[in-house]
Amino acid sequence: MVVLNPDAYHQGRQEAIVAAISSNVSRLLVGGHPISGWRQAGLLYPSVAAGIIRTTKQHMIARRLGTLPSDDMAGVGRQVCSYLGLN
């Protein structure tokens, strides 16, 4: 999963807003963003940030694999805004 919220969101909260990541790149659904910098992000396979958003408790996030490159993070943000109708 990729954490979507900024650090300021964590102040006083126990949750993180996350999007799912899938290695099924052959099935790009609405809201999905292919991660071009998947190796740089620490992922093992070509991946897609899926249009599946949820909150999870911060303590359930075991570790950080890496960080999405800024162009991929911006692409994920554009997709989220688009499918939530925030454009």
Secondary structure, DSSP 4 states (H G I P E B T S, - for coil): -EE-S-GGGGTT-SEEEEEEEES-TT---TT-EEETTTTTTT-SS-EEEEEEEEEEEGGG---------HHHHHHHHHHHHHHTT--
